[in-house]
Amino acid sequence: VQLQASGGGLVQAGGSLRLSCAASRTIHSSYVMGWYRQAPGKQREFVASIRSGRDPNYADSVQGRFTISRDNAKNTLYLQMNSLKPDDTAVYYCKTKYGSGDYWGQGTQVTVSS
């Protein structure tokens, strides 16, 4: 499985961005898909995840501002990010479980200026 993340960019604080992650093959809705991020000098951290039949999960730091969704017909995962803060600046990675493995996208840079 290959994942292609896109949609990052430079935005002012308070602005919005929508990230996309396109999968090279169908990911069954029962498989967890998620977003992670890594800021300079910090470890990669969980942002949000989604799977069918369960409520999405969010990190406390993004709860109420970010929304994760997926379009199974397009094999695409999304992350709508609103009310962005400078602390949200990071490389954002998408991840999916598939079979017995975990697969990561290449990352997309999000920079939020104050």
C-alpha positions in Angstrom: 0.0 0.0 0.0 1.3 3.5 -0.9 -0.1 6.6 0.7 0.3 10.1 -0.9 -0.3 13.0 1.5 -1.0 16.5 0.2 -2.6 19.8 1.1 0.0 21.2 3.4 1.2 24.8 3.2 1.8 28.1 4.9 -1.2 29.7 6.7 -1.7 32.4 9.3 -2.8 31.6 12.8 -6.6 31.2 12.8 -6.6 29.9 9.3 -7.6 26.5 7.9 -6.1 23.8 5.7 -7.4 20.4 4.5 -5.0 17.6 4.2 -5.6 14.6 1.9 -4.1 11.2 1.9 -4.7 9.0 -1.2 -4.2 5.3 -0.9 -3.0 3.2 -3.9 -5.5 0.5 -3.1 -8.8 0.0 -1.4 -8.5 0.2 2.4 -11.4 -1.6 4.0 -13.3 0.7 6.3 -12.7 -1.6 9.2 -9.0 -0.7 9.1 -7.9 2.2 11.2 -6.5 5.2 9.3 -5.0 8.2 11.0 -2.9 11.3 11.0 0.3 11.9 13.0 2.6 14.9 13.1 6.2 15.6 13.9 7.5 19.1 14.8 11.2 20.0 14.6 13.1 18.4 17.5 10.1 16.5 18.8 8.8 13.0 18.5 6.1 12.0 16.1 2.7 12.3 17.8 -0.8 11.1 17.2 -3.3 13.6 15.9 -6.5 11.7 14.9 -7.8 8.3 13.7 -10.9 6.9 12.2 -12.4 3.5 11.5 -15.9 2.4 10.7 -18.3 1.7 13.5 -16.5 3.9 16.0 -16.2 7.5 16.8 -13.1 9.2 15.6 -10.3 9.7 18.1 -8.5 13.0 18.5 -5.5 14.2 20.5 -6.5 16.7 23.2 -4.5 19.4 21.5 -6.7 19.3 18.3 -10.0 18.3 19.7 -12.7 20.7 18.5 -10.5 22.2 15.8 -9.6 19.3 13.6 -11.9 16.8 11.8 -10.9 13.5 10.3 -12.9 11.8 7.6 -12.5 9.3 4.9 -14.1 8.7 1.5 -13.9 5.0 1.0 -15.0 5.2 -2.7 -12.0 7.4 -3.4 -9.6 5.6 -1.0 -8.8 8.9 0.5 -8.4 10.1 4.1 -8.8 13.8 5.0 -8.0 16.1 7.9 -9.8 19.4 8.1 -7.8 21.7 10.3 -9.5 24.9 11.5 -8.3 27.6 14.0 -4.7 26.7 13.3 -2.1 27.7 15.8 1.7 28.1 15.5 2.0 25.0 17.7 0.3 23.0 14.9 3.4 23.6 12.7 4.8 20.2 11.8 5.1 17.6 9.1 1.9 15.7 9.0 1.9 12.0 8.1 -1.0 9.7 7.3 -0.9 6.1 8.3 -3.1 3.0 7.7 -3.2 -0.5 8.9 -3.5 -3.1 6.1 -3.3 -6.7 6.7 -0.7 -7.3 9.4 1.3 -4.1 8.7 1.3 -0.4 9.1 1.9 1.9 6.2 3.0 5.5 6.2 2.7 8.4 3.7 5.6 10.6 2.9 4.4 13.6 5.0 3.2 17.1 4.1 4.5 20.3 5.8 2.1 22.5 7.6 3.5 25.9 8.8 1.4 28.3 10.8 2.7 31.8 11.2 1.8 34.0 14.2 
